Structures are given as structure tokens and as C-alpha cells.
Amino acid sequence: MNAVAGGGSFLTFPALVFTGVPSVIANASSTVALFPGSFASAWAYRRDFEHFENIPFKASLAVSLAGGVTGALLLLFTSQRAFDAVIPWLLAMATVLFSFGPKLAPMLSRRFHIGVKTALCAQYVVAIYGGYFGGAVGIIMLALFSLLGLTDIRSMNALKTLLGGSMNAVAVVCFVIAGKVWWPQTLVMLVGSVAGGYIGAHYSRKLNPKLMRAVIVAIGVIMTVVFFSRS
């Protein structure tokens, strides 16, 4: 899911919560489980990387790492009760962004164009969200890239997976140091995420992205309703 369209956390996070993992730990464990899959996808996309004239790669990587740390620390300092209350709203926002982001991005790119400094500031904010929760963060990054004038979706996906994996990697370090990872469940998901990340990116050209997106949106809606009912 993450390699082709995104939205993998719509499955991993609820799966952990439904098996009894506290929500803050479930969110941290889900991030740890999924982040290697991003690098597996980036490796599979390696032939699609190219020089991005409108995006300074090193600066984008730096702000992604900084934002990932900030978001992770915000999560660690969020109480269990407060996070339980905000989860349904985060899922709802992520589902809406995932549903309408691809349609809004071309419309925005035709009307707006942003500079490099603005893009880096926006990427930092996106990375904070990625380190904190991360649902639909890939869609947000693709929309940001389009505002910078990028049009090659394969290259954009390659950059998205690398920057997304980087912001998650530093968040993972924070979660591991803080002891917020339940390893038995996480390791099972981690193996699956690496295999799925590589295979998904490798075969993404053969899959129907519209059908995949429709399935992911349906999952997001269902999970949002379930978490609102639980709250």
C-alpha cells in the first residue's frame, strides 16, 4: 500500500490497537515497523531518481530529519488520554487528505507556485506531522512537490519514499530510546513491510492505482468510524 499509493498506517496502527497495544505505543510501533519498507521502496525506485532543479535535496533531507525528531518528541510528550481523544480526528484528516489530495494538487499547482524557502518550511511542518502520526504524509509531500513544478510522478514517488523514510527513521530512534516499542508485534510487521515495500514498488507499474486508492480510502473511512465509536 505504501509503495503504490500510501496509507499503510491505516492498517498497521489499528491492528496494533485492536490487539491491545496502547495507542501511543501502537503509533510508535507502527512507525518502527513501516519505516524500513520506505527505504526498500526507495531502493526499488532508484532508477527513477533524477536531479531536481527546484528542490535542494540536502536541505530537504535536513528539514525532514529535523521535523521527524520534533514530531516524535511531541508524541512522546502527549498523554495517553489526549492521544486517544485526537486519534479519530487524525484518522479523519488523513483519510480526507488521501481521498482528495491527488485531485487538489494539480488544481493548486496551476494557481500557485512556491519558492524554495517556502517549500522547505512546509516540508519541515509536514515532517513534524510525519513524526507524530504520518497518515497520508506521502500524499501531502506529493502535493508540495507539485507546487514546486515537479511533474514526473515516478521521480516524485522516489523522492517521497526517501524523505518519508528519513523522517520516520529519526522518529524511530526517539521511540526506541524512550522504550515505546512493543517488539514482538513490531518485528512481525517489520518483516512484512520490507517485503511489501520492495515488491509493491517493483510491481507498482502493473497495479491499478485507482483501484488501490479506492480500497485504501474505504479502509480509512472504516477505521475513522470505528475509532470515533470507540472514543
N, CA and C of each residue as an Amber inpcrd file, in Angstrom:
protein
   693
   0.8190000  -1.2100000   0.0000000   0.0000000   0.0000000   0.0000000
   0.8530000   1.2600000   0.0000000   1.8540000   1.2980000   0.8780000
   2.6970000   2.4900000   0.9670000   3.5010000   2.7080000  -0.3030000
   3.9860000   1.6330000  -0.8980000   4.8090000   1.7660000  -2.1000000
   4.0020000   2.2580000  -3.2890000   2.7580000   1.8070000  -3.3900000
   1.9410000   2.1420000  -4.5570000   1.2070000   3.4550000  -4.3740000
   0.5750000   3.6340000  -3.2010000  -0.2650000   4.8080000  -3.0270000
  -0.1230000   5.4690000  -1.6620000   0.3110000   4.7390000  -0.6530000
   0.3540000   5.2640000   0.7060000  -0.7820000   4.6930000   1.5420000
  -0.8510000   5.1340000   2.7860000  -1.9670000   4.7310000   3.6390000
  -1.7640000   3.4410000   4.3950000  -0.5300000   2.9230000   4.4390000
  -0.2950000   1.6660000   5.1380000  -0.6130000   1.7290000   6.6220000
  -0.4220000   2.9220000   7.2250000  -0.7020000   3.0650000   8.6570000
  -2.1840000   2.9330000   8.9710000  -3.0630000   3.0570000   7.9430000
  -4.4900000   2.8190000   8.1720000  -4.7490000   1.3750000   8.6020000
  -3.8090000   0.4890000   8.2830000  -3.9430000  -0.9130000   8.6850000
  -3.0880000  -1.2430000   9.9030000  -1.8250000  -0.8220000   9.8830000
  -0.9180000  -1.2630000  10.9410000  -1.2740000  -0.6780000  12.3030000
  -1.5850000   0.6230000  12.3430000  -1.9050000   1.2490000  13.6260000
  -3.1630000   0.6510000  14.2580000  -4.2940000   0.5640000  13.5270000
  -5.4780000  -0.0620000  14.1330000  -5.2460000  -1.5190000  14.5190000
  -4.4740000  -2.2530000  13.7000000  -4.2210000  -3.6640000  14.0280000
  -3.5520000  -3.7910000  15.3900000  -2.5960000  -2.9010000  15.6630000
  -1.9200000  -2.9360000  16.9520000  -2.8600000  -2.5400000  18.0860000
  -3.6510000  -1.5050000  17.8690000  -4.6010000  -1.0600000  18.9060000
  -5.6230000  -2.1430000  19.2040000  -6.1440000  -2.7890000  18.1540000
  -7.1860000  -3.8060000  18.3410000  -6.6550000  -5.0620000  19.0270000
  -5.3280000  -5.2450000  19.0270000  -4.7570000  -6.3980000  19.7280000
  -4.2740000  -6.0220000  21.1280000  -4.6670000  -4.8190000  21.6050000
  -4.4130000  -4.4640000  22.9820000  -3.2270000  -3.5710000  23.2460000
  -2.5620000  -3.0720000  22.2060000  -1.4160000  -2.1900000  22.3980000
  -1.9290000  -0.7690000  22.6620000  -1.4750000  -0.0900000  23.7360000
  -1.8870000   1.2990000  23.9880000  -1.5970000   2.1830000  22.7800000
  -2.4510000   3.1860000  22.5570000  -2.4180000   3.9240000  21.2980000
  -1.0900000   4.6320000  21.0340000  -0.4910000   5.2740000  22.0410000
   0.7820000   5.9540000  21.8180000   1.8590000   4.9450000  21.4240000
   1.9020000   3.8170000  22.1360000   2.8780000   2.7750000  21.8180000
   2.5620000   2.1460000  20.4620000   1.2800000   1.9940000  20.1490000
   0.8880000   1.4390000  18.8500000   1.3470000   2.3400000  17.7160000
   1.2090000   3.6430000  17.9070000   1.6400000   4.5830000  16.8760000
   3.1510000   4.5250000  16.6860000   3.8800000   4.4810000  17.8120000
   5.3390000   4.3820000  17.7300000   5.7640000   3.0640000  17.1050000
   5.1200000   1.9690000  17.5180000   5.4670000   0.6490000  16.9890000
   5.1600000   0.5510000  15.5050000   4.0490000   1.1460000  15.0830000
   3.6850000   1.1490000  13.6640000   4.7350000   1.8880000  12.8380000
   5.2220000   3.0090000  13.3650000   6.2600000   3.7650000  12.6610000
   7.5330000   2.9420000  12.5130000   7.9210000   2.2660000  13.6080000
   9.1190000   1.4310000  13.5670000   8.9570000   0.3030000  12.5510000
   7.7650000  -0.2950000  12.5170000   7.5280000  -1.4240000  11.6210000
   7.5350000  -1.0160000  10.1560000   7.0490000   0.1860000   9.8600000
   6.8760000   0.5820000   8.4660000   8.0860000   1.2820000   7.8580000
   8.9470000   1.8930000   8.6990000   9.9740000   2.7410000   8.0930000
  10.9750000   1.9720000   7.2200000  11.3480000   0.7020000   7.5270000
  12.2630000   0.0220000   6.5950000  11.6360000  -0.1970000   5.2250000
  10.3100000  -0.3300000   5.1910000   9.6450000  -0.5080000   3.9130000
   9.8220000   0.6920000   3.0020000   9.9280000   1.8960000   3.6020000
  10.1390000   3.1000000   2.7960000  11.4840000   3.0450000   2.0820000
  12.5230000   2.5910000   2.7920000  13.8360000   2.5060000   2.1660000
  13.8980000   1.3590000   1.1490000  13.1460000   0.2900000   1.4130000
  13.0640000  -0.7820000   0.4220000  12.4150000  -0.2670000  -0.8540000
  11.3640000   0.5510000  -0.6870000  10.7090000   1.1480000  -1.8610000
  11.6440000   2.1180000  -2.5690000  12.3760000   2.9330000  -1.7800000
  13.3110000   3.8880000  -2.3880000  14.3790000   3.1650000  -3.2090000
  14.8420000   2.0260000  -2.7020000  15.8370000   1.2410000  -3.4480000
  15.2350000   0.7030000  -4.7370000  13.9860000   0.2600000  -4.6580000
  13.3270000  -0.2380000  -5.8630000  13.0870000   0.8870000  -6.8710000
  12.9110000   2.1240000  -6.3540000  12.6870000   3.2850000  -7.2230000
  13.9970000   3.9330000  -7.6780000  15.1460000   3.3420000  -7.3600000
  16.4290000   4.0140000  -7.5300000  16.6730000   4.4930000  -8.9660000
  16.1200000   3.7940000  -9.9520000  16.3140000   4.2160000 -11.3430000
  15.4560000   5.4160000 -11.7060000  14.5070000   5.7630000 -10.8300000
  13.6230000   6.8960000 -11.1160000  14.1020000   8.1920000 -10.4740000
  15.1980000   8.1170000  -9.6940000  15.7490000   9.3400000  -9.1280000
  16.4320000  10.1410000 -10.2330000  16.2250000  11.4460000 -10.1500000
  16.9040000  12.3290000 -11.0790000  17.2050000  13.6430000 -10.3600000
  17.9370000  14.5080000 -11.0240000  18.2950000  15.7850000 -10.4090000
  17.0550000  16.6860000 -10.3830000  16.6900000  17.1330000  -9.1970000
  15.5190000  18.0030000  -9.0500000  15.9990000  19.4510000  -8.9520000
  15.8290000  20.1840000 -10.0350000  16.3250000  21.5610000 -10.0680000
  15.6100000  22.4410000  -9.0590000  14.3440000  22.1870000  -8.8180000
  13.5560000  23.0570000  -7.9450000  13.6230000  22.6430000  -6.4800000
  14.2760000  21.5240000  -6.1780000  14.3250000  21.0370000  -4.8060000
  15.7740000  20.7800000  -4.4030000  16.2850000  21.5500000  -3.4360000
  17.6310000  21.2460000  -2.9240000  17.5620000  20.0020000  -2.0480000
  18.1110000  18.9020000  -2.5360000  17.9090000  17.6180000  -1.8680000
  18.4740000  17.6010000  -0.4550000  19.7000000  18.0800000  -0.2700000
  20.3240000  18.0310000   1.0480000  19.5360000  18.8440000   2.0670000
  19.0690000  20.0130000   1.6510000  18.2760000  20.8490000   2.5580000
  16.9450000  20.1890000   2.8770000  16.3170000  19.5720000   1.8740000
  15.0430000  18.8750000   2.1010000  15.2280000  17.7120000   3.0620000
  16.3400000  16.9910000   2.9080000  16.6230000  15.8760000   3.8080000
  16.8480000  16.3800000   5.2290000  17.5610000  17.4970000   5.3590000
  17.8600000  18.0420000   6.6890000  16.5820000  18.4670000   7.4130000
  15.6940000  19.1780000   6.7210000  14.4680000  19.6390000   7.3920000
  13.5300000  18.4560000   7.6610000  13.5900000  17.4210000   6.8180000
  12.7860000  16.2260000   7.0690000  13.2450000  15.5220000   8.3390000
  14.5520000  15.4300000   8.5260000  15.0870000  14.8190000   9.7360000
  14.7380000  15.6490000  10.9680000  14.8860000  16.9600000  10.8600000
  14.5710000  17.8380000  11.9940000  13.0910000  17.7740000  12.3410000
  12.2420000  17.7890000  11.3370000  10.8070000  17.7050000  11.5860000
  10.3940000  16.3670000  12.1580000  11.0390000  15.2950000  11.6870000
  10.7250000  13.9690000  12.2160000  11.0260000  13.8660000  13.6980000
  12.1640000  14.4340000  14.1180000  12.5210000  14.4430000  15.5460000
  11.5070000  15.2620000  16.3460000  11.1430000  16.4250000  15.8210000
  10.1750000  17.2890000  16.5180000   8.8400000  16.5820000  16.7060000
   8.3480000  15.9590000  15.6470000   7.0770000  15.2520000  15.7370000
   7.1150000  14.0800000  16.7010000   8.2260000  13.3410000  16.6850000
   8.3720000  12.2030000  17.5890000   8.3740000  12.6580000  19.0430000
   9.0740000  13.7440000  19.3360000   9.1140000  14.2650000  20.7020000
   7.7310000  14.7630000  21.1340000   7.0000000  15.3830000  20.2170000
   5.6390000  15.8090000  20.5430000   4.7650000  14.6130000  20.9220000
   4.9160000  13.5090000  20.1890000   4.1400000  12.3080000  20.5110000
   4.5190000  11.7670000  21.8870000   5.8120000  11.7310000  22.1780000
   6.2660000  11.1830000  23.4540000   5.7970000  12.0150000  24.6390000
   5.5770000  13.3100000  24.4090000   5.1050000  14.1840000  25.4920000
   3.5840000  14.3560000  25.4730000   2.9020000  13.6190000  24.5890000
   1.4350000  13.6240000  24.5730000   0.9290000  12.5240000  25.4950000
   0.0000000  12.8640000  26.3790000  -0.5260000  11.8570000  27.3020000
  -1.3680000  10.8350000  26.5510000  -1.4980000   9.6560000  27.1420000
  -2.2960000   8.5960000  26.5230000  -3.7390000   9.0470000  26.3070000
  -4.2980000   9.7100000  27.3070000  -5.6860000  10.1600000  27.2190000
  -5.8700000  11.1890000  26.1080000  -4.9400000  12.1310000  26.0210000
  -5.0400000  13.1590000  24.9920000  -4.8960000  12.5540000  23.5940000
  -3.9790000  11.5950000  23.4470000  -3.7840000  10.9850000  22.1380000
  -5.0020000  10.1560000  21.7380000  -5.6060000   9.4490000  22.7040000
  -6.8230000   8.6950000  22.4090000  -7.9240000   9.6130000  21.8930000
  -7.9840000  10.8250000  22.4470000  -9.0210000  11.7700000  22.0280000
  -8.7700000  12.3240000  20.6310000  -7.4930000  12.4760000  20.2630000
  -7.1650000  13.1030000  18.9840000  -7.0650000  12.1020000  17.8350000
  -6.9190000  10.8120000  18.1510000  -6.7520000   9.7910000  17.1090000
  -7.8570000   9.8260000  16.0480000  -9.1530000   9.8070000  16.4350000
 -10.1860000   9.7920000  15.3860000 -10.0820000  10.9790000  14.4440000
  -9.7290000  12.1500000  14.9830000  -9.6110000  13.3390000  14.1430000
  -8.4070000  13.2460000  13.2200000  -7.3140000  12.6750000  13.7080000
  -6.1480000  12.4720000  12.8480000  -6.4670000  11.5040000  11.7160000
  -7.1730000  10.4210000  12.0430000  -7.5600000   9.4600000  11.0080000
  -8.5010000  10.0960000   9.9950000  -9.4500000  10.9050000  10.4880000
 -10.3920000  11.5670000   9.5810000  -9.6600000  12.5250000   8.6510000
  -8.7380000  13.3350000   9.2140000  -7.9750000  14.2680000   8.3920000
  -7.1330000  13.5360000   7.3690000  -6.4690000  12.4540000   7.8060000
  -5.6290000  11.6940000   6.8910000  -6.4490000  11.0770000   5.7610000
  -7.6390000  10.5860000   6.0910000  -8.4950000   9.9820000   5.0720000
  -8.9490000  11.0160000   4.0530000  -9.3300000  12.2100000   4.5340000
  -9.7630000  13.2850000   3.6250000  -8.6060000  13.7080000   2.7190000
  -7.4230000  13.8820000   3.3130000  -6.2560000  14.2700000   2.5160000
  -5.9200000  13.1990000   1.4850000  -6.0030000  11.9440000   1.9050000
  -5.6960000  10.8520000   0.9920000  -6.7190000  10.7950000  -0.1410000
  -7.9860000  11.0770000   0.1920000  -9.0610000  10.9860000  -0.8020000
  -8.9810000  12.0960000  -1.8380000  -8.7590000  13.3300000  -1.3830000
  -8.8800000  14.4760000  -2.2780000  -7.5380000  15.1170000  -2.6450000
  -6.4600000  14.6970000  -1.9640000  -5.1550000  15.2800000  -2.2500000
  -4.7270000  15.1990000  -3.7040000  -4.8320000  14.0300000  -4.3420000
  -4.3930000  13.9300000  -5.7420000  -5.1890000  14.8130000  -6.7000000
  -6.4390000  15.1130000  -6.3640000  -7.2390000  15.9920000  -7.2250000
  -6.9360000  17.4610000  -6.9430000  -6.6560000  17.7730000  -5.6750000
  -6.3990000  19.1610000  -5.3180000  -5.0130000  19.6170000  -5.7570000
  -4.0380000  18.7060000  -5.7170000  -2.6620000  19.0920000  -6.0370000
  -2.5240000  19.7050000  -7.4310000  -3.0670000  19.0930000  -8.5100000
  -2.9490000  19.7280000  -9.8340000  -3.6480000  21.0780000  -9.9000000
  -4.8010000  21.1980000  -9.2110000  -5.5200000  22.4760000  -9.2020000
  -4.6810000  23.5580000  -8.5330000  -4.0690000  23.2020000  -7.4030000
  -3.2410000  24.1730000  -6.6970000  -1.9990000  24.5450000  -7.4990000
  -1.3950000  23.5450000  -8.1640000  -0.1630000  23.8130000  -8.9180000
  -0.4190000  24.7500000 -10.0970000  -1.6480000  24.7340000 -10.6330000
  -1.9790000  25.6400000 -11.7350000  -2.1910000  27.0700000 -11.2530000
  -2.5360000  27.2210000  -9.9840000  -2.8520000  28.5490000  -9.4490000
  -1.7430000  29.1380000  -8.5790000  -0.9240000  28.2690000  -8.0110000
   0.1020000  28.7440000  -7.0930000   1.4530000  28.1370000  -7.4530000
   2.4720000  28.8900000  -7.1460000   3.8430000  28.3800000  -7.2660000
   4.6260000  28.9210000  -6.0880000   5.3390000  28.0590000  -5.3890000
   6.0450000  28.4810000  -4.1900000   7.5460000  28.4200000  -4.4210000
   8.2580000  29.2200000  -3.6460000   9.7040000  29.2330000  -3.7440000
  10.3450000  28.1570000  -2.8900000  11.6520000  28.0540000  -2.9990000
  12.3850000  27.0090000  -2.2930000  12.2880000  27.1920000  -0.7820000
  12.4520000  28.4210000  -0.2820000  12.4010000  28.6610000   1.1550000
  11.0360000  28.2810000   1.7340000   9.9910000  28.6680000   1.0370000
   8.6380000  28.3200000   1.4920000   8.4430000  26.8100000   1.4810000
   8.9710000  26.1600000   0.4410000   8.8440000  24.7030000   0.3390000
   9.5750000  24.0020000   1.4800000  10.7410000  24.4900000   1.8410000
  11.4990000  23.8780000   2.9320000  10.7820000  24.0600000   4.2640000
  10.2040000  25.2340000   4.4770000   9.4270000  25.4550000   5.7030000
   8.2160000  24.5240000   5.7380000   7.5500000  24.3840000   4.5870000
   6.3960000  23.4930000   4.5090000   6.8120000  22.0460000   4.7380000
   7.9580000  21.6490000   4.1970000   8.4500000  20.2860000   4.3800000
   8.7570000  20.0060000   5.8450000   9.2450000  21.0000000   6.5580000
   9.5070000  20.8400000   7.9930000   8.2060000  20.5660000   8.7450000
   7.1620000  21.3260000   8.4250000   5.8600000  21.1230000   9.0670000
   5.3060000  19.7390000   8.7220000   5.4310000  19.3550000   7.4530000
   4.9760000  18.0310000   7.0250000   5.7290000  16.9400000   7.7810000
   7.0340000  17.1310000   7.9690000   7.8460000  16.1420000   8.6760000
   7.4580000  16.0430000  10.1490000   7.0580000  17.1620000  10.7520000
   6.5690000  17.1230000  12.1330000   5.3390000  16.2180000  12.2090000
   4.4170000  16.4260000  11.2690000   3.2300000  15.5760000  11.2130000
   3.6210000  14.1270000  10.9590000   4.6100000  13.9170000  10.0910000
   5.0590000  12.5610000   9.7950000   5.6410000  11.8690000  11.0100000
   6.4280000  12.5920000  11.8080000   6.9950000  12.0030000  13.0120000
   5.9720000  11.7670000  14.0970000   4.9140000  12.5890000  14.0980000
   3.8830000  12.4830000  15.1370000   2.8680000  11.3960000  14.8320000
   2.3650000  11.3880000  13.5840000   1.3480000  10.4030000  13.1940000
   1.6120000   9.8510000  11.8100000   1.5840000  10.6940000  10.8090000
   2.0680000  10.2990000   9.4840000   1.0520000   9.7760000   8.5000000
  -0.2210000   9.6580000   8.8810000  -1.2090000   9.1760000   7.9230000
  -1.3250000  10.1190000   6.7340000  -1.2100000   9.5810000   5.5220000
  -1.3140000  10.3360000   4.2620000  -0.1920000  11.3500000   4.0900000
   0.9190000  11.1950000   4.8280000   2.0090000  12.1600000   4.7010000
   2.6150000  12.1140000   3.3020000   2.6060000  10.9570000   2.6570000
   3.1270000  10.8620000   1.3020000   2.3210000  11.6920000   0.3170000
   0.9940000  11.6900000   0.4790000   0.1280000  12.4960000  -0.3900000
   0.4300000  13.9760000  -0.2060000   0.6580000  14.3930000   1.0350000
   0.9650000  15.7950000   1.3040000   2.2790000  16.1810000   0.6330000
   3.2790000  15.3120000   0.7060000   4.5560000  15.6180000   0.0730000
   4.4230000  15.7030000  -1.4450000   3.6410000  14.8150000  -2.0400000
   3.4410000  14.8750000  -3.4920000   2.7820000  16.1910000  -3.8940000
   1.8110000  16.6440000  -3.0840000   1.1670000  17.9300000  -3.3670000
   2.1720000  19.0710000  -3.2720000   3.0560000  18.9990000  -2.2670000
   4.0800000  20.0330000  -2.1080000   5.0330000  20.0310000  -3.2940000
   5.4390000  18.8510000  -3.7490000   6.3390000  18.7670000  -4.9010000
   5.6960000  19.3780000  -6.1460000   4.3940000  19.1460000  -6.2990000
   3.7040000  19.6760000  -7.4810000   3.6780000  21.2010000  -7.4690000
   3.6130000  21.7970000  -6.2700000   3.6400000  23.2570000  -6.1810000
   5.0000000  23.8230000  -6.5540000   6.0260000  22.9790000  -6.5110000
   7.3690000  23.3960000  -6.9200000   7.6140000  23.1760000  -8.4140000
   6.6090000  22.6270000  -9.0840000   6.7160000  22.4510000 -10.5230000
   7.1270000  21.0830000 -10.9860000   7.2330000  20.1090000 -10.0760000
   7.5840000  18.7450000 -10.4790000   6.3650000  18.0640000 -11.1010000
   6.6170000  17.2730000 -12.1360000   5.5090000  16.6160000 -12.8300000
   5.7100000  15.1130000 -13.0240000   6.9400000  14.6330000 -12.9540000
   7.2130000  13.2130000 -13.1630000   6.8350000  12.4350000 -11.9060000
   5.7320000  11.6980000 -11.9590000   5.2030000  11.0340000 -10.7660000
   6.1510000   9.9640000 -10.2520000   6.8760000   9.2970000 -11.1320000
   7.8000000   8.2600000 -10.6700000   8.9540000   8.8670000  -9.8710000
   9.5090000   9.9560000 -10.3750000  10.5760000  10.6320000  -9.6470000
  10.0550000  11.2210000  -8.3440000   8.8430000  11.7570000  -8.3770000
   8.2410000  12.3130000  -7.1660000   8.0230000  11.2160000  -6.1260000
   7.5850000  10.0450000  -6.5670000   7.3980000   8.9260000  -5.6440000
   8.7310000   8.4780000  -5.0470000   9.7670000   8.4720000  -5.8670000
  11.0870000   8.0830000  -5.3690000  11.5510000   9.0420000  -4.2780000
  11.4150000  10.3440000  -4.5210000  11.8170000  11.3410000  -3.5300000
  10.9460000  11.2550000  -2.2880000   9.6510000  11.0300000  -2.4880000
   8.7150000  10.9210000  -1.3640000   9.0910000   9.7690000  -0.4440000
   9.4090000   8.6230000  -1.0250000   9.7280000   7.4640000  -0.1910000
  11.0230000   7.6790000   0.5870000  12.0040000   8.3340000  -0.0320000
  13.2800000   8.5530000   0.6490000  13.1350000   9.5650000   1.7830000
  12.4670000  10.7010000   1.5200000  12.2840000  11.7070000   2.5630000
  11.3570000  11.1900000   3.6680000  10.3070000  10.4500000   3.2730000
   9.4120000   9.8800000   4.2680000  10.1150000   8.8710000   5.1500000
  10.9380000   8.0510000   4.5400000  11.7010000   7.0820000   5.3200000
  12.6810000   7.7520000   6.2560000  13.2620000   8.8610000   5.8180000
  14.2380000   9.5720000   6.6470000  13.5880000  10.2040000   7.8670000
  12.4330000  10.8520000   7.6720000  11.7640000  11.4640000   8.8250000
  11.2790000  10.4040000   9.8060000  10.8870000   9.2480000   9.2730000
  10.4620000   8.1650000  10.1540000  11.6480000   7.5210000  10.8690000
  12.8080000   7.4800000  10.2050000  13.9770000   6.8440000  10.8030000
  14.4070000   7.5580000  12.0810000  14.4360000   8.8940000  12.0490000
  14.8340000   9.6220000  13.2570000  13.7590000   9.5220000  14.3320000
  12.4850000   9.4380000  13.9080000  11.4110000   9.2270000  14.8860000
  11.5680000   7.8600000  15.5430000  11.9590000   6.8760000  14.7500000
  12.1690000   5.5240000  15.2770000  13.2400000   5.5270000  16.3630000
  14.3310000   6.2570000  16.1360000  15.3940000   6.3340000  17.1420000
  14.8460000   6.8850000  18.4510000  14.0400000   7.9400000  18.3600000
  13.4380000   8.5330000  19.5600000  12.5330000   7.5320000  20.2760000
  11.7080000   6.8050000  19.5020000  10.7680000   5.8590000  20.1160000
  11.4970000   4.6940000  20.7780000  12.5600000   4.2200000  20.1390000
  13.3190000   3.0920000  20.7040000  14.0070000   3.5170000  21.9940000
  14.6440000   4.6930000  21.9730000  15.3280000   5.1860000  23.1720000
  14.3430000   5.3850000  24.3210000  13.1270000   5.8590000  23.9830000
  12.1080000   6.1050000  25.0180000  11.4280000   4.8230000  25.4850000
  11.7230000   3.6970000  24.8440000  11.1050000   2.4300000  25.2330000
   9.6320000   2.3380000  24.9020000   9.2160000   2.9720000  23.8030000
   7.8020000   2.9990000  23.4190000   7.4720000   2.0250000  22.2870000
   8.2570000   0.9530000  22.1610000   8.0330000  -0.0140000  21.0840000
   7.7620000  -1.3840000  21.6950000   6.6870000  -2.0230000  21.2630000
   6.4110000  -3.4050000  21.6510000   6.9710000  -4.3030000  20.5570000
   8.1040000  -4.9560000  20.8350000   8.8980000  -5.5940000  19.8040000
   8.2870000  -6.8400000  19.1750000   7.6360000  -7.7400000  19.9130000
   7.1090000  -8.9440000  19.2280000   6.1800000  -8.6040000  18.0660000
   5.2100000  -7.6960000  18.3110000   4.2890000  -7.3000000  17.2390000
   5.0150000  -6.5130000  16.1490000   5.9290000  -5.6580000  16.5880000
   6.6240000  -4.7910000  15.6370000   7.4890000  -5.5880000  14.6680000
   8.1880000  -6.5790000  15.1640000   9.0890000  -7.3530000  14.3060000
   8.3230000  -8.1250000  13.2360000   7.1400000  -8.6310000  13.5950000
   6.3200000  -9.3330000  12.5980000   5.9460000  -8.3710000  11.4720000
   5.4840000  -7.1650000  11.8390000   5.1000000  -6.1730000  10.8350000
   6.3100000  -5.6740000  10.0540000   7.4680000  -5.5690000  10.7200000
   8.6540000  -5.0470000  10.0650000   9.0810000  -5.9410000   8.9050000
   9.0700000  -7.2380000   9.1140000   9.4300000  -8.1740000   8.0450000
   8.4700000  -8.0120000   6.8630000   7.1960000  -7.9130000   7.1700000
   6.2040000  -7.7410000   6.1050000   6.3600000  -6.4230000   5.3760000
   6.7240000  -5.3550000   6.1130000   6.8330000  -4.0450000   5.4770000
   8.0130000  -3.9810000   4.5090000   9.1200000  -4.6390000   4.8620000
  10.2750000  -4.6540000   3.9590000   9.9370000  -5.4060000   2.6710000
   9.3500000  -6.5910000   2.8330000   8.9780000  -7.3840000   1.6520000
   7.9400000  -6.6560000   0.8160000   6.9210000  -6.1380000   1.4750000
   5.8590000  -5.4340000   0.7550000   6.3400000  -4.1470000   0.1240000
   7.2530000  -3.4290000   0.8120000   7.7560000  -2.1770000   0.2570000
   8.5160000  -2.3850000  -1.0350000   9.3510000  -3.4170000  -1.0730000
  10.1200000  -3.6760000  -2.2910000   9.2330000  -4.2250000  -3.4070000
   8.4170000  -5.2210000  -3.0540000   7.5620000  -5.8440000  -4.0720000
   6.5480000  -4.8360000  -4.6150000   5.9780000  -4.0160000  -3.7080000
   4.9990000  -3.0250000  -4.1470000   5.5870000  -2.0210000  -5.1120000
   6.8000000  -1.5180000  -4.8000000   7.4400000  -0.5580000  -5.7010000
   7.8370000  -1.2120000  -7.0180000   8.2890000  -2.4610000  -6.9400000
   8.7390000  -3.1660000  -8.1390000   7.5950000  -3.4160000  -9.1120000
   6.4160000  -3.7580000  -8.5550000   5.2740000  -4.1010000  -9.4060000
   4.2320000  -2.9900000  -9.4900000   4.5830000  -1.7840000  -8.9930000
   3.5980000  -0.7010000  -8.9570000   3.0810000  -0.3380000 -10.3440000
   3.9350000  -0.4990000 -11.3670000   3.5080000  -0.1270000 -12.7210000
   2.4410000  -1.0740000 -13.2630000   2.3270000  -2.2750000 -12.6710000
   1.3610000  -3.2540000 -13.1590000   0.0450000  -3.2130000 -12.4030000
   0.0140000  -2.4510000 -11.2880000  -1.1940000  -2.3940000 -10.4790000
  -2.0630000  -1.2260000 -10.9110000  -3.3530000  -1.3410000 -10.6560000
  -4.2940000  -0.2710000 -10.9580000  -4.3170000   0.6990000  -9.7800000
  -3.6850000   1.8720000  -9.9060000  -3.5910000   2.7820000  -8.7550000
  -4.9460000   3.2940000  -8.2850000  -5.8910000   3.4800000  -9.2210000
  -7.2150000   3.9750000  -8.8270000  -7.9370000   2.9600000  -7.9590000
  -7.8400000   1.6900000  -8.3420000  -8.4730000   0.6470000  -7.5390000
  -7.8070000   0.5450000  -6.1750000  -6.4760000   0.6000000  -6.1470000
  -5.7590000   0.5370000  -4.8810000  -6.1410000   1.7020000  -3.9790000
  -6.2280000   2.8930000  -4.5520000  -6.5870000   4.0700000  -3.7640000
  -8.0000000   3.9410000  -3.2180000  -8.9130000   3.4120000  -4.0150000
 -10.2970000   3.2540000  -3.5590000 -10.3680000   2.3080000  -2.3620000
  -9.5930000   1.2390000  -2.4180000  -9.5580000   0.2840000  -1.2990000
  -8.9970000   0.9520000  -0.0490000  -7.9190000   1.7250000  -0.2100000
  -7.2890000   2.3820000   0.9360000  -8.2190000   3.4310000   1.5400000
  -8.9230000   4.1900000   0.6980000  -9.8810000   5.1770000   1.2020000
 -10.9840000   4.4880000   2.0060000 -11.4760000   3.3620000   1.4910000
 -12.5140000   2.6160000   2.2090000 -12.0080000   2.1560000   3.5730000
 -10.7730000   1.6850000   3.6180000 -10.1810000   1.2650000   4.8970000
 -10.0760000   2.4580000   5.8420000  -9.6380000   3.6030000   5.3170000
  -9.5100000   4.8000000   6.1470000 -10.8450000   5.2490000   6.7210000
 -11.8850000   5.2110000   5.9060000 -13.2230000   5.5970000   6.3770000
 -13.6950000   4.6550000   7.4780000 -13.5360000   3.3610000   7.2470000
 -13.9710000   2.3700000   8.2380000 -13.2270000   2.5640000   9.5600000
 -11.9210000   2.7340000   9.4910000 -11.1350000   2.8980000  10.7110000
 -11.4870000   4.1880000  11.4350000 -11.7710000   5.2500000  10.6800000
 -12.1740000   6.5090000  11.3060000 -13.4730000   6.3480000  12.0650000
 -14.4490000   5.6910000  11.4460000 -15.7390000   5.4610000  12.1000000
 -15.5580000   4.6020000  13.3510000 -14.7500000   3.5550000  13.2440000
 -14.5240000   2.6670000  14.3890000 -13.8970000   3.4170000  15.5600000
 -12.8870000   4.2440000  15.2740000 -12.2200000   4.9680000  16.3610000
 -13.0910000   6.0550000  16.9560000 -13.9490000   6.6910000  16.1490000
 -14.8960000   7.6430000  16.7130000 -15.8800000   6.9330000  17.6320000
 -16.3270000   5.7460000  17.2370000 -17.2620000   4.9850000  18.0760000
 -16.5960000   4.5290000  19.3650000 -15.3030000   4.1800000  19.2880000
 -14.5700000   3.7630000  20.4880000 -14.3620000   4.9180000  21.4580000
 -14.2250000   6.1190000  20.9080000 -13.9620000   7.2780000  21.7730000
 -15.2190000   7.7560000  22.4830000
